[in-house]
Amino acid sequence: MTVISPLTNSPDVSPVRSLNARTIEQRYRAQFGMDVSRYFAGLDEVMIYECNRSKLRFYYPFSLAGDAAFYADLGQHYKGYYSPWKWEHELVFQRIKSGDRVLEIGSGNGYFLKRLPEKEAVGLGLELNDDAIAYGKKIGVNIINEDLKIHAEQHAGQYDVVCAFQVFEHVNNVGEFFRQAAQCVKPGGLLAIGVPNNASYYFREDPYHTLNLPPHHTLLWDPTSLRYAGELMGLKVVETRNEPATVTHRSLGYRLWLEKNLGRNLLTTLVYKSTRFVAKRLPIMSDGATVVAIYRK
């Protein structure tokens, strides 16, 4: 079977590596108490391919993507899944002007939209998780359960700012999804996308980072692939910005560095616990977990 890039729809892709399906299942059980084995039935390994044109990496087969039941389960086991305010929220928030109409794709509980009145802006969220929609309505945020394709057809060119935080790494047919998001933007308006930064040490050195694996994530973005995607859609790339590494990122990076050199064992754990105070001073990581791309239409 020919493997097709989910961004360019081209067969110009190359295999990068394989991951053990049982190890992925074990990671979800150990960290979240979740059974994800149904997604890997009949599979011994999961492949990672790279689109040679865009450098976007993706998991294969595409059937690994999580469904509504997976996210309902994750929400029960991971109470911090929807963070009230993130680095990427603030970065995009500072670009919003008074009177702007804002669309957030995959708005979750609506924390970003809740603050838009501070900018005298009007926001709408698209979300498929009914529990998140219900919570958003409780805090006075306008969120609807509507597919982006339908919304783009009915509201083309109507928004000054369209944004999505930690969404585009979940979408298999991301080329079409990208076009639909751009379709909603007014000429001269902004499209802002925040995704995990897979060029960072944080993810690069940990291919089995649980929430960067299927069924949660299906795509592995980095600044290069984000810039290519914008140009492919006919958008001007205003900037791509990497999140600075926090103390937490540096500490986890230090743990990964120790495991790379000493292995995953008791000795590594003991060394880490006794020396992790130095992590914030080490130049192991300069970038955090997220990269944001901002485009102008």
N, C-alpha and C positions, 0 to 999 in steps of 0.2 A: 504494500500500500504506500502511495506517495504521501509524504509528510509536507504540509503546506504551512507557510508562515502565517500566523493569525493577524499580522499587521499588514503585510504587503500582498498576501494571497499568492505568493510565489513559492515554487518548490525549491528555490535556491536557499537551502538550509543544510546545516551540518550537525551531526551528533557531537555532543560535548562530553557527556558522561552518563552513567546510570546510577540510580539509587536503589537500595534494597527495600522492597515494599514492606517486608516484615519489620524492618528497623523504623520505618515511618509510622506504622501502626503502633509499635511499642512506644514511640515518643509521645503520641497523643494519649495513650493509656497512662504513661508515667506522669505527664505534666498536667493533664486535664481530666483524667479518668474517663476518657471518651473511647468508644469502640468505632473506628472508622474502617474496619476491615471490609465492609460491603463495597467500598469504592475500589478496592484492590483485588477483588475476587478474580481468580485465574491469572493474576500477575505475580511474577517473582521480582520484577524490577520496573522502575519508572525511568524513562529516558528524559534527558534534558537536551534539547536542540537549540541551535542558534541560527537566527535569520541572518544570512551573510550580508544582506544589504543594510539592514537597520541595526544589527548587533543585538536585537532583542532576543533574549533567551526564554524558552517556554518548556513546560512539562508536557510529556506525551505518554499515553493517549489523552485526548481532550475530554474523554468521559470522566476524568478524575475530578472535575469541578464540583464543589459542594452545592447541595440543594437547600431548599428552605428548612428542611428538617435538620440538616447539619448546623445551620446558623442558629436555629432555635436551641439546639443542644449546646452549642458553644456559648451562647448567651447565658445559659444556666450554669455552666461550669466555669466561665471566665467573666466574673462580675465587672472587671475593669475594661471590657472590650470597647465600650464607647467612652472615650476620654472627653471630659468637659472642654478642655482647651489644650491645643498642641502648638508646637513651634510653627507648623505650616499654616495653622489657622491664623496666627498673628501676622505672618508674612503676607498673606492674601488680604486679610482684614485691613491692613494699612493702605492698600491700593483702592479700596472702595471709597467712592465719593458720595456726597449728599445727592439724593434723588436717584441713585442707581437702582436698577432692577436686577436682582441677583437670583440665579438658579443654582441650587446645590444638588448635584447628582449623588444619590446614596447618602442622604443627610443624616441617617442614624436617628438618634434621639433629638436632634435639632439644636445642639448646643451652639454651633456656629451661627445659625440663623437667629437664635435668641438675642445675639448681641448687635444685630444689624441696625436696630433703631438708634443705637449710639451714633451711627453714621448718617442717620436720617435716610436710610436705604430700606427698600422693600424686598423681602425674600420669599422664595418658594422652594420647598424641598421635594425631591422625588425619592421614594423609599419603598422597598418591597417587603420589609419586615413589619408586619402589622403591630407587633408589640412596641417597636420603636416609634411608629406613627402615633400610637395611642399615648405614649409618653410625651411626644412632642406636642400633641394637642393639649395635654395637661399643663404644659408650661407656656402655652399661648403661641405656638409656632405653627405656621401653615405648611403642612406636609401632606402629600397625596400619594396614593399607591397607583403609579402609572408608569408604564414602560417608556424608556427614553425615546424609542423609535416613534411611538405615537405622539409624544409630547413635541418632538422636533418637527413632525409634519404639521402640527396644529399651531406651533408657536415659533416658527422660523424667524430668526433675526429680531427677537423681541427682548433680549437681555443684554445689559451693559457688561455684566460679569457672569460667567458660568464657571463653576468650580466643582472639583471632586477630590475628596481626601481619602486615600487608601481604598480606592474603588477599581482603578484601571488594572490592578494586578490580579483581579478576580475574573476578568472578562475574556472568554475564549475568542470570540469574533471581534477582536478589539479594533481592527481597522474600521469596520462599519460603525462601531460604537463611538470611536473618535470622531468620525464624520458627523454623526448625529449630534454629538455634543457641540461641535463647531457650528453646526447648522442653527443652533439656538442663539448664537451670539450675533449682536448687531455689527454691521461694518464699523470697524474702529474699536470694537469692544474687546474684552479680555477673556481668554480661557486659561484657567489655572488648574494644574493637575499635580497632586502630591502622591507619591508612591514610595515603597521601600527602595532604598538606594543599594542595589546589589553590587556596586563598585566599592562599597565601604568594607572595611575590615570586618565589621560587625556581622555581615552576611557572607562575605567572600570566603572567610575561613571556617564557616559553619554551614555546610550544605544541608545538614539535618536540623537546622533551626526550625522548631516545630511549626510556628505560625507563618513560616515562609514556605511551607510545603503544601502540596495538595492533601486533602480537598480544599484547603483554605485559599492558597494562592495557586494560580495557574501560569502566571507570567513573571519574569524576572527582569525588571526595568533597571536602567542606569542612566546617567546624564546623556551619554551618546545616543542611546536608542530614543530617548525623549526628544532630543533635538531633531533627529531624523524624522520622527513621527510628525512633528509639527510642520516641517518643511514638506513632507509628503502630502499633508492636508492643505497646503497652500497658505499656511499661517506664518507670520513673522515671529521668530523666537526672540522674545524680549529678554529673557534671562532664564538660566537654570541655576538653582542655588542648593547647595548641600547643607543639611542640618549640621551645625557644629556638634562635636562629640560632647556629651554630658559626662559627669562623673560616673553615672551608671554604665554608659556605653564603654568608657575606658576600663571600668572594672571588669565588665564582661569580655572585652577585648583582651585584657590581661589573662583572664581565665582561659580563653581560646589559645593564646600564645603559649601558655604553660602546657596545655593538652597537646598542642602540636609538637612540642619539644620533649615532653615527659610521658605523653600518653594519657588516656582517661583512666585513672586509677586512684587508689587511696593516697599515694605519695603526692600526686598533683593536688588533690583536695587539701591536704595538710599544708603544703607549700603555699597554696593560694590563700588559705585562711590566715596564715601567719604573716603574709607579706602584701596582702591586697591593699593596704594603706598607701602603698607606693604607686598604685595604678594611675591615680590622677596626675602624677608627675611624669609618666612615661609617654613617649611620642608614638606609641603603638597605633593609636587611632586619632585622626584629626577630624573625621567625618562621623556623624551620627547615623541614625537608621533611615532617614528620609531624604528624598530629593524632590524639589518642586520645580516644575517648568511653567513659565508664564508666556503665553502667546497673544499676539494681537491679530485680529482678523482684518 
